[in-house]
């Protein structure tokens, strides 16, 4: 067998030189094998040497070990004249890698390069099994098994003679250790002992192979738009650091789609190119159909480590049209982002230069109005603690944003600050902050009366800016209580922020602060907007109460409530945002994880006047593997003023059950509670053991978007260990 037999042979041959001088009946001897740097140990109940025949024989519990390999047998003999080693009677060879070889009789010659094995059984390190009536080793690189069987499946503990879940049988199995491939001739597959498929020739990589060229599992299916589909991927290993996967899709209605992926690992970089292309029909937004149009996409990544300080990279995501990715099941993204960057880390300094291009895939998106950012340069610095523990910080950026149609914006922004932490004698904790944000803008096409990116009213170029200082004092006073099994902390907190009002002139366009949400995560932020185009003006007081409880070994519960009061009338936050008046809504968070089988997070925003929920989010995971529930719920009141998700209430749940060691079931549903409509239903079953996996899924989608219509889907995914798998997808007619 590979490697192990050769070492065992040398161990025995080296010991033979000493055996001639040993008295009959010796039970143990140590020897240095010729050509080996490691000593070998041979032990047996009895050792003998026949001078006339030049045969050394070890009998009774024979054990030969060297370099992590161990050979066990009832009898082992070596003929010095013919240089033949034979082992018989419960022969076992244990390899360092974990493989175990069993046989009734072994005869090896010519430095283990040639040999014969009878009734061989191999238990591989990954528990796969190979057995044969006989095996013939030749050339030191090939072993041919006659009447062989291979299976990675575990045998039944109650009845080891029962056929495994699946196995491959063949009149001849050849294991080529040099090419690391197993070949079958006149082979057939059996499932539960029943033959289901015959092939005259078949091969697959042996378990030591991580990457090898060849065909991957095919898939087939049907959709209303594409008709019957078939995909056959081919994986090509170009070299140790690169490979290609070519996976053409043949469709009944739209012809062929060429898809592929190229990966290359350089000494200091990695490249991953993915894409597709086809000539097919395309439905426009107005319902008209264009025939034989080029359609395709690209999704690629490049990362390059310049040195220990600097790295660069690029992400490219583009599609020829809005619905292509979803029709061919490449992606469900609604916005594609392409980016090129270079960045450096040095101590407490960080410098980056980025460029961005976006492609919107919603029906309302206009590509000519999508922003192009080139460049966006940012620098961040935080000093070491100085006198009294104070730190200085500096953030600066340069941004140039343009559009094919619509407004343009150029910005230079700096944020300079100083922060001092302090702990009082009673354990109360203070943080004092002073900072100044300075911004300069040069814009084109801005309408001061609205935030329309492409206004229809006359516009002009403008230069504007602002200087916005802030002073803040943050206070926390943690109270700790420990009792048997529970450690609690109650922490009141408050913050005073002093700043001028009216710091957001209408001439400054809002490009990076549109996605505003007031919640528990930004209540104590000095600027609650996500970007620099808008600042949080005016003076205010923020306050809240946090309570946590931890078990000694496990378990965690936390609750938080907070609110903000602005001293001057706010004029920058939208109506319904929860912070558009002097007194804000109440924001809160509850986290409950008392045991491993329960994890609940609830976040909310309550109306300050009547405590009704304006926004609620629930993330729940509960139950053991036997029956578990994953539930996500979101509610957004229409008064929030969010254009895209007004009156939104949705729940998405998935129920899973591990009904046995190998079988599991799952089902889920996505429901639009506001519209009282189901958006998706999904059920399925999964079987997964050490050698076989099958997954069956059926789903109904109710989404509609131009070419994409509601449809039923059914697919089966079958995977045989080492052999790959077969996938099928059946899609019903659109309704």
C-alpha positions in Angstrom: 0.0 0.0 0.0 1.2 3.6 -0.4 4.3 4.4 1.5 3.6 2.3 4.6 4.6 -1.1 3.2 7.9 0.2 2.0 8.9 1.5 5.4 7.8 -1.7 7.1 9.9 -3.7 4.6 13.0 -1.7 5.3 12.4 -2.0 9.0 12.3 -5.8 8.7 15.3 -5.9 6.3 17.4 -3.8 8.6 16.5 -6.0 11.5 17.4 -9.1 9.6 21.1 -8.2 9.7 21.0 -8.5 13.5 18.7 -11.4 13.6 21.4 -13.8 12.2 23.5 -13.2 15.3 20.6 -13.5 17.7 19.9 -16.7 19.6 16.7 -18.5 18.8 13.8 -17.3 21.0 14.7 -13.6 21.2 11.6 -11.6 21.6 12.6 -8.0 20.8 15.3 -6.3 18.8 16.0 -2.7 17.7 17.6 -2.0 14.3 18.4 0.9 12.0 16.8 0.4 8.6 19.0 0.9 5.6 18.4 4.2 4.0 16.3 5.4 6.9 17.2 7.9 9.7 14.8 6.3 12.2 15.3 3.2 14.3 12.8 0.3 13.8 11.5 -2.0 16.5 10.4 -5.6 15.8 8.8 -7.7 18.6 7.3 -11.1 18.5 6.7 -14.2 20.7 9.4 -16.1 18.7 12.0 -15.2 16.1 14.1 -17.8 14.1 16.7 -17.8 11.4 17.1 -20.7 8.9 20.7 -20.4 7.7 20.2 -23.0 4.8 17.2 -21.1 3.4 18.4 -17.6 4.5 14.9 -17.0 5.9 14.2 -14.9 9.0 10.8 -15.7 10.6 9.0 -13.9 13.4 5.8 -15.6 14.8 3.2 -14.8 17.4 2.0 -11.3 18.0 4.5 -9.8 15.5 4.8 -6.1 15.7 7.0 -4.0 13.4 7.1 -0.2 14.0 9.0 2.7 12.6 8.3 6.4 11.9 4.7 6.2 13.1 3.8 3.1 11.0 2.9 -0.1 12.7 2.6 -3.6 11.1 0.9 -6.3 13.0 0.7 -10.0 11.9 0.7 -13.6 13.2 3.7 -14.4 11.1 6.3 -12.3 9.2 9.2 -13.7 7.2 12.0 -12.4 5.0 13.9 -14.3 2.4 17.3 -12.8 2.0 17.9 -14.6 -1.3 14.7 -13.5 -3.1 14.2 -10.3 -1.1 10.6 -11.3 -0.5 8.7 -10.3 2.6 5.5 -12.2 3.5 3.1 -11.5 6.3 0.1 -13.7 7.1 -2.6 -14.2 9.7 -4.6 -11.1 10.7 -2.2 -8.7 8.9 -2.8 -5.0 10.0 -0.8 -2.0 8.8 -1.5 1.3 10.6 -0.4 4.4 8.6 0.6 7.7 10.3 -2.1 9.5 8.4 -4.8 7.4 10.0 -5.4 4.8 7.3 -5.6 1.1 8.5 -5.1 -1.8 6.1 -6.2 -5.3 6.9 -5.4 -8.5 4.9 -5.1 -12.2 5.3 -1.9 -12.6 3.3 0.7 -10.1 2.0 3.7 -10.8 -0.2 6.0 -7.8 -1.1 9.1 -7.8 -3.2 11.6 -5.3 -4.8 11.6 -2.7 -2.0 7.8 -2.8 -1.7 7.4 -1.7 -5.3 5.8 -5.0 -6.3 3.5 -7.1 -4.2 0.4 -9.2 -3.8 -2.3 -8.9 -1.2 -5.2 -11.3 -0.6 -8.6 -10.4 1.1 -7.6 -6.8 1.6 -9.7 -4.3 3.5 -8.8 -0.6 3.9 -10.3 1.7 6.6 -9.3 5.3 5.5 -8.7 8.1 7.9 -12.0 9.7 7.0 -13.8 6.3 7.8 -14.2 5.5 4.1 -13.8 1.8 3.2 -12.3 -0.2 0.4 -12.3 -4.0 0.1 -11.3 -6.5 -2.5 -10.7 -10.2 -3.0 -7.1 -9.5 -4.0 -4.7 -6.6 -4.7 -1.7 -6.4 -7.0 0.9 -3.6 -6.5 3.1 -2.7 -9.4 5.7 0.0 -10.1 5.5 1.3 -6.6 2.7 3.6 -7.7 -0.4 1.5 -8.7 -2.5 -0.9 -6.8 -5.1 -2.9 -8.7 -7.9 -4.5 -6.7 -9.9 -7.4 -8.2 -13.6 -7.6 -7.3 -13.5 -4.5 -5.2 -16.0 -2.3 -3.4 -15.7 1.3 -2.2 -18.0 3.2 0.2 -17.5 6.2 2.6 -20.7 5.1 4.5 -20.5 3.8 8.1 -21.6 0.2 8.5 -24.7 -0.6 10.6 -23.7 -1.2 14.2 -26.4 -3.8 14.8 -25.8 -5.6 11.6 -22.3 -4.9 10.1 -23.0 -7.4 7.3 -25.9 -5.3 6.0 -25.2 -3.3 2.8 -24.3 0.4 3.4 -26.5 3.2 2.2 -24.5 3.3 -1.1 -21.4 1.7 -2.4 -19.5 1.3 -5.7 -18.6 -2.2 -6.9 -16.3 -3.0 -9.8 -14.6 -6.0 -11.3 -11.4 -3.9 -11.2 -10.5 -0.9 -9.0 -7.2 0.8 -9.7 -5.6 3.3 -7.2 -2.9 5.4 -8.8 -1.0 7.0 -5.9 1.1 9.2 -8.3 -2.0 10.7 -10.0 -4.0 10.3 -6.8 -7.0 9.0 -8.6 -9.2 5.9 -8.2 -10.5 4.3 -11.4 -13.3 1.8 -11.8 -13.9 -0.6 -14.7 -17.1 -2.5 -15.1 -18.6 -0.7 -12.1 -22.1 -0.2 -10.7 -23.6 1.7 -7.9 -25.7 0.0 -5.2 -28.1 1.8 -2.9 -29.1 -0.2 0.1 -27.6 -3.2 -1.7 -29.8 -2.7 -4.9 -27.9 -2.0 -8.2 -29.2 1.3 -9.6 -26.6 2.3 -12.3 -23.9 0.7 -14.4 -20.9 2.4 -16.1 -18.1 0.7 -18.0 -15.6 3.2 -16.7 -15.6 5.7 -13.9 -13.0 7.6 -11.9 -12.8 10.1 -9.0 -10.0 11.7 -7.0 -8.7 9.7 -3.9 -9.4 11.2 -0.5 -6.0 13.0 -0.4 -7.0 15.3 -3.3 -8.3 18.7 -2.5 -8.5 20.1 -6.1 -8.8 18.2 -9.4 -10.0 19.0 -12.9 -13.3 17.4 -13.9 -17.0 17.7 -14.3 -19.0 18.9 -11.3 -22.6 18.0 -10.4 -25.0 19.0 -13.2 -28.4 20.7 -12.5 -31.6 20.9 -14.4 -35.0 22.6 -14.1 -37.7 24.7 -15.7 -39.1 28.2 -15.6 -41.8 30.1 -17.4 -39.3 32.6 -18.9 -36.4 30.3 -19.6 -38.2 27.0 -20.2 -36.3 23.8 -19.5 -32.8 24.4 -18.3 -29.6 22.3 -17.9 -26.3 23.4 -16.5 -23.1 21.3 -16.6 -20.1 22.9 -14.7 -16.5 21.9 -15.5 -13.7 22.6 -13.1 -10.2 23.1 -14.5 -7.2 23.3 -12.2 -4.7 25.4 -14.1 -2.0 25.3 -11.5 -1.4 25.2 -7.7 -2.6 28.9 -7.5 -5.3 29.2 -10.1 -8.4 27.5 -11.5 -11.4 28.1 -13.7 -15.0 26.9 -13.5 -17.0 27.0 -16.7 -20.7 26.4 -16.2 -22.8 27.0 -19.3 -26.6 27.0 -18.9 -28.7 25.6 -21.8 -32.3 26.9 -21.8 -35.2 25.9 -23.9 -36.6 29.4 -24.5 -33.6 31.7 -24.4 -30.7 29.7 -25.8 -27.4 29.3 -24.0 -25.9 31.3 -21.1 -22.1 31.2 -20.6 -21.1 31.5 -16.9 -17.8 31.1 -15.4 -15.3 31.9 -12.6 -11.6 32.4 -12.6 -9.5 32.5 -9.4 -5.8 33.3 -9.1 -3.7 33.6 -6.0 -0.6 35.7 -6.4 2.2 36.0 -3.8 0.6 39.2 -2.4 -2.7 39.4 -4.2 -5.8 37.4 -5.0 -8.2 37.7 -7.9 -11.7 36.3 -8.3 -13.5 37.0 -11.6 -17.2 35.9 -12.0 -19.6 36.7 -14.8 -22.1 35.5 -17.4 -23.2 36.5 -20.9 -26.1 35.5 -23.2 -28.2 36.7 -26.2 -31.8 36.6 -25.1 -35.1 38.4 -25.1 -35.6 41.3 -22.6 -38.8 42.9 -21.4 -38.7 46.7 -20.8 -40.3 48.6 -18.1 -43.2 49.5 -20.4 -43.9 45.9 -21.2 -42.4 45.8 -24.6 -40.1 42.9 -25.5 -36.7 43.3 -27.3 -35.5 40.1 -28.9 -32.0 38.8 -29.1 -30.4 41.3 -26.8 -27.1 41.0 -25.1 -27.5 40.3 -21.4 -24.9 39.5 -18.8 -23.2 40.5 -15.6 -19.8 40.7 -13.9 -19.0 40.3 -10.2 -15.3 40.4 -9.4 -12.9 41.0 -6.6 -9.2 42.0 -6.4 -7.2 42.4 -3.2 -3.5 43.3 -3.2 -1.2 43.6 -0.2 1.3 46.2 -1.2 3.3 45.9 2.1 2.6 45.6 5.8 1.1 49.1 5.8 -0.7 49.5 2.5 -3.2 47.4 0.6 -5.4 48.1 -2.5 -8.3 46.4 -4.1 -11.3 46.6 -6.4 -14.9 45.3 -6.5 -16.8 45.3 -9.7 -20.5 44.6 -9.9 -22.5 45.4 -13.0 -25.4 44.0 -14.9 -26.8 44.8 -18.4 -30.3 45.3 -17.0 -32.4 45.4 -13.9 -34.0 41.9 -13.8 -31.2 39.7 -15.3 -29.6 38.6 -12.1 -32.9 37.5 -10.5 -34.2 35.7 -13.6 -31.1 33.5 -13.8 -30.8 33.2 -10.0 -27.4 34.9 -9.7 -28.3 37.5 -7.1 -31.3 39.2 -5.3 -29.4 42.5 -4.8 -31.3 45.7 -5.6 -28.2 47.9 -5.8 -24.8 47.0 -7.3 -21.7 48.7 -5.9 -18.4 49.0 -7.7 -15.4 50.2 -5.8 -11.7 50.8 -6.1 -9.6 51.7 -3.1 -6.2 51.9 -1.5 -5.8 52.1 2.3 -3.0 52.2 4.8 -2.7 51.4 8.5 0.1 52.8 10.6 -0.2 52.9 14.4 -3.1 55.1 15.2 -3.2 56.6 11.6 -5.6 55.4 8.9 -5.7 56.8 5.3 -7.9 55.6 2.5 -8.8 56.7 -1.0 -11.9 55.2 -2.6 -14.0 55.6 -5.7 -17.6 54.3 -6.1 -20.1 53.7 -8.9 -23.6 52.4 -8.2 -26.2 50.7 -10.3 -29.8 50.6 -9.1 -32.0 47.7 -10.2 -35.4 48.9 -9.0 -38.0 50.0 -11.5 -37.8 53.6 -10.1 -34.0 53.9 -10.4 -32.6 56.1 -13.1 -29.0 55.2 -13.9 -28.2 58.7 -15.2 -29.0 60.1 -11.7 -26.8 57.5 -9.8 -23.9 59.1 -8.1 -20.3 58.6 -9.1 -17.8 59.2 -6.3 -14.2 59.9 -7.4 -12.4 60.3 -5.2 -13.4 59.9 -1.6 -10.2 60.4 0.5 -10.4 60.0 4.3 -7.8 60.3 7.1 -8.3 59.3 10.7 -6.0 59.9 13.7 -6.3 59.3 17.4 -3.4 60.3 19.7 -1.9 58.4 22.6 -3.3 59.3 26.0 -1.8 62.6 27.2 -2.0 64.6 30.4 -4.9 63.3 32.5 -5.6 60.6 30.0 -7.0 63.0 27.3 -6.9 62.0 23.6 -6.9 64.1 20.5 -8.6 63.0 17.3 -8.7 64.3 13.8 -10.9 63.1 10.9 -10.7 64.6 7.5 -12.1 63.8 4.1 -12.2 65.0 0.5 -15.2 64.0 -1.6 -16.1 64.6 -5.3 -19.6 63.4 -6.3 -20.9 63.8 -9.9 -23.9 62.6 -11.9 -24.6 62.3 -15.6 -27.8 64.1 -14.9 -28.4 66.1 -11.7 -26.5 67.9 -9.1 -22.8 67.6 -8.3 -21.1 68.1 -5.0 -17.5 68.6 -3.9 -16.7 68.7 -0.2 -13.7 69.2 2.1 -14.5 68.3 5.7 -12.5 68.1 8.9 -13.4 67.1 12.5 -11.0 68.0 15.2 -11.7 67.0 18.8 -10.3 66.3 22.3 -11.7 63.7 24.7 -11.0 63.3 28.4 -12.3 60.4 30.5 -12.5 60.8 34.3 -13.7 58.5 37.2 -15.0 60.2 40.3 -14.4 59.2 43.9 -17.8 57.5 44.1 -17.3 55.4 41.0 -19.2 57.7 38.7 -17.7 57.9 35.2 -17.4 61.1 33.1 -16.3 61.8 29.5 -15.7 65.4 28.4 -15.5 66.1 24.7 -14.8 69.2 22.7 -14.9 69.1 18.9 -15.2 71.3 15.8 -16.4 70.2 12.4 -15.5 72.5 9.4 -17.0 71.9 6.0 -16.5 73.6 2.6 -18.8 72.8 -0.4 -18.8 73.7 -4.0 -22.0 72.5 -5.7 -23.8 72.5 -9.0 -27.5 71.9 -9.7 -28.8 72.3 -6.1 -32.4 73.3 -5.4 -32.3 74.9 -1.9 -36.1 74.3 -1.5 -35.8 70.5 -1.9 -33.4 67.6 -1.9 -34.3 66.5 -5.4 -31.1 65.2 -7.1 -32.3 66.4 -10.5 -34.5 69.4 -9.9 -36.6 70.8 -12.7 -36.3 74.4 -11.5 -33.4 76.6 -12.5 -30.2 76.0 -10.5 -26.7 77.5 -10.3 -23.3 76.8 -9.0 -22.6 77.8 -5.4 -19.9 77.7 -2.8 -20.9 77.4 0.9 -19.7 76.0 4.1 -20.0 75.9 7.9 -18.1 75.7 11.1 -19.9 73.6 13.8 -18.5 73.4 17.3 -19.8 71.0 20.0 -19.1 70.6 23.8 -20.3 67.5 25.5 -20.2 66.0 29.0 -21.2 62.4 29.4 -22.0 60.9 32.9 -22.6 57.2 33.9 -22.9 55.8 37.4 -22.9 52.0 37.5 -24.4 50.3 40.6 -23.4 46.7 41.0 -25.1 44.0 43.0 -24.0 40.3 43.3 -26.1 37.6 44.8 -26.1 33.8 44.5 -25.7 33.0 40.8 -26.6 36.5 39.5 -24.4 39.6 38.9 -26.5 42.8 38.2 -25.5 46.3 37.0 -27.9 49.2 37.1 -26.5 52.2 35.2 -28.2 55.6 34.9 -26.6 57.8 32.3 -26.9 61.3 31.0 -25.3 63.6 28.5 -25.3 67.4 28.0 -24.4 68.6 24.5 -23.9 72.3 23.7 -23.9 73.4 20.1 -25.3 76.3 18.0 -28.5 75.8 15.9 -29.1 76.4 12.3 -26.0 74.6 11.1 -27.5 73.0 8.0 -27.9 75.6 5.4 -30.2 74.7 2.4 -27.4 75.2 0.0 -25.6 72.1 1.3 -27.1 69.0 -0.5 -27.8 65.9 1.6 -26.0 63.0 -0.1 -24.7 60.7 2.7 -27.2 61.3 5.6 -30.5 60.2 4.0 -30.7 56.9 5.8 -31.5 58.4 9.2 -33.0 56.4 12.0 -33.4 57.4 15.6 -32.9 54.4 18.0 -31.0 53.2 21.0 -27.7 52.9 19.1 -27.3 56.6 18.3 -29.1 58.3 21.3 -25.8 59.3 22.8 -24.0 60.0 19.5 -22.9 63.6 19.1 -24.0 63.5 15.5 -27.0 61.2 15.0 -26.8 61.4 11.2 -24.8 58.7 9.5 -22.8 61.1 7.3 -21.1 64.5 7.2 -23.6 66.4 5.0 -26.0 66.9 8.0 -25.0 67.7 11.6 -27.1 67.4 14.8 -27.5 71.1 15.7 -28.6 72.8 18.9 -28.1 72.0 22.6 -29.7 69.0 24.2 -29.8 66.6 27.1 -29.8 62.9 26.5 -30.6 60.5 29.4 -31.3 56.8 29.9 -31.2 53.8 32.2 -29.5 50.5 31.5 -29.9 47.2 33.5 -28.0 44.0 32.9 -27.9 40.7 34.7 -25.4 37.9 34.1 -25.4 34.4 35.5 -22.2 33.0 37.0 -21.8 30.4 34.2 -24.2 31.4 31.5 -27.3 33.5 30.8 -27.7 37.2 30.0 -30.5 39.7 30.3 -30.3 43.4 29.4 -32.8 46.3 29.2 -32.4 50.0 28.2 -34.7 53.0 27.9 -33.6 56.5 26.9 -34.8 59.8 25.6 -33.5 63.2 24.5 -34.6 66.8 25.1 -33.5 69.6 22.8 -33.2 73.0 24.3 -34.0 74.8 21.0 -36.6 74.0 18.3 -35.1 71.4 15.9 -35.4 72.2 12.2 -33.4 69.5 10.5 -35.1 66.2 11.4 -38.1 65.0 9.3 -41.6 64.8 10.7 -42.3 61.4 12.3 -38.6 60.7 12.8 -39.1 60.7 16.6 -36.8 63.5 17.2 -38.4 66.4 15.2 -39.7 68.1 18.4 -38.0 69.3 21.6 -38.8 66.1 23.5 -37.9 63.0 21.5 -39.7 59.7 21.4 -38.5 57.0 23.9 -36.1 54.4 22.5 -35.5 51.1 24.1 -33.9 47.7 23.7 -34.4 44.3 25.5 -32.1 41.4 25.1 -32.9 38.0 26.7 -30.6 35.0 26.5 -31.1 33.1 29.8 -30.2 29.7 28.2 -28.6 28.5 25.1 -31.9 27.6 23.5 -33.3 31.2 23.8 -32.0 34.4 22.3 -34.4 37.4 22.0 -33.7 40.9 21.0 -36.5 43.5 21.0 -35.9 47.1 19.9 -38.6 49.8 19.8 -39.4 53.5 19.6 -42.4 54.6 21.6 -44.4 57.8 21.0 -43.5 60.3 23.8 -47.2 61.3 24.2 -49.2 58.0 24.3 -46.4 55.4 24.3 -47.6 53.7 21.2 -45.0 51.9 19.2 -43.7 53.9 16.2 -41.1 51.3 15.3 -40.6 47.7 16.6 -38.1 45.0 15.7 -38.0 41.5 17.1 -35.3 38.9 16.4 -36.0 35.6 18.1 -34.2 32.3 18.1 -35.8 29.7 20.5 -35.7 26.0 20.9 -33.3 23.0 20.9 -32.3 21.3 17.6 -35.4 19.0 18.0 -37.7 22.0 17.4 -36.4 25.5 16.9 -37.9 28.7 15.7 -36.2 31.7 14.1 -38.5 34.7 13.8 -37.9 38.2 12.5 -40.5 41.0 12.9 -40.4 44.6 11.8 -43.0 47.4 12.1 -42.5 50.9 10.9 -45.3 53.5 11.5 -46.3 55.6 8.5 -45.5 58.7 10.5 -41.7 58.0 10.3 -41.6 59.8 6.9 -39.5 57.1 5.3 -40.6 57.1 1.7 -39.6 53.5 0.9 -41.0 51.7 3.9 -44.1 53.6 4.9 -46.7 51.6 6.8 -44.4 48.6 6.8 -45.2 45.5 9.0 -43.6 42.2 8.1 -42.8 38.9 9.7 -40.4 36.2 8.5 -40.3 32.9 10.4 -38.6 29.6 9.9 -39.3 26.4 12.0 -36.7 23.6 12.0 -36.8 20.2 13.5 -34.0 17.7 13.8 -36.3 14.7 14.0 -33.4 12.1 14.1 -29.6 12.0 13.8 -29.7 12.4 10.1 -33.2 13.8 9.2 -34.4 17.3 9.6 -37.4 19.2 8.5 -38.0 22.9 8.0 -40.7 25.3 6.9 -41.0 29.1 6.7 -43.1 32.0 5.6 -42.7 35.6 4.8 -45.8 37.7 5.4 -46.6 41.3 4.6 -48.9 42.1 7.6 -49.7 45.6 6.4 -51.1 44.3 3.1 -52.3 41.0 4.7 -50.4 39.0 2.0 -48.0 36.1 2.0 -44.8 36.9 0.0 -43.1 33.5 0.2 -43.8 30.0 1.6 -40.9 27.5 1.8 -40.9 23.9 3.1 -38.3 21.2 2.9 -36.6 18.1 4.3 -32.9 17.3 4.6 -31.0 14.0 5.2 -27.3 14.3 5.9 -24.9 11.6 7.1 -21.2 10.9 6.7 -21.5 9.8 3.0 -24.7 11.1 1.6 -26.9 14.2 1.6 -30.3 14.9 0.0 -32.3 18.1 0.3 -35.8 18.5 -1.0 -37.3 22.0 -1.0 -40.6 23.4 -2.3 -41.5 27.1 -2.3 -44.0 29.5 -3.6 -42.9 33.1 -4.4 -45.5 35.9 -4.8 -43.2 38.7 -5.9 -43.8 40.6 -9.2 -41.3 42.9 -10.9 -41.6 43.4 -14.6 -40.3 40.1 -16.1 -40.4 38.4 -12.7 -43.8 36.9 -11.8 -45.1 34.7 -9.0 -44.2 31.1 -9.5 -43.8 27.7 -7.7 -40.4 26.1 -7.3 -39.3 22.7 -6.4 -35.7 21.4 -6.3 -33.9 18.3 -5.1 -30.2 18.3 -4.3 -28.4 15.0 -4.0 -24.7 14.7 -3.0 -22.6 11.6 -2.8 -19.3 12.0 -0.9 -16.3 12.1 -3.3 -18.7 11.6 -6.3 -20.4 15.0 -6.4 -24.1 15.4 -6.7 -27.1 16.0 -8.9 -29.4 19.0 -8.5 -32.8 19.5 -10.1 -35.1 22.5 -10.0 -38.7 22.4 -11.2 -40.5 25.7 -11.6 -44.2 25.8 -12.3 -45.8 28.2 -14.8 -46.1 31.7 -13.7 -49.5 32.8 -12.4 
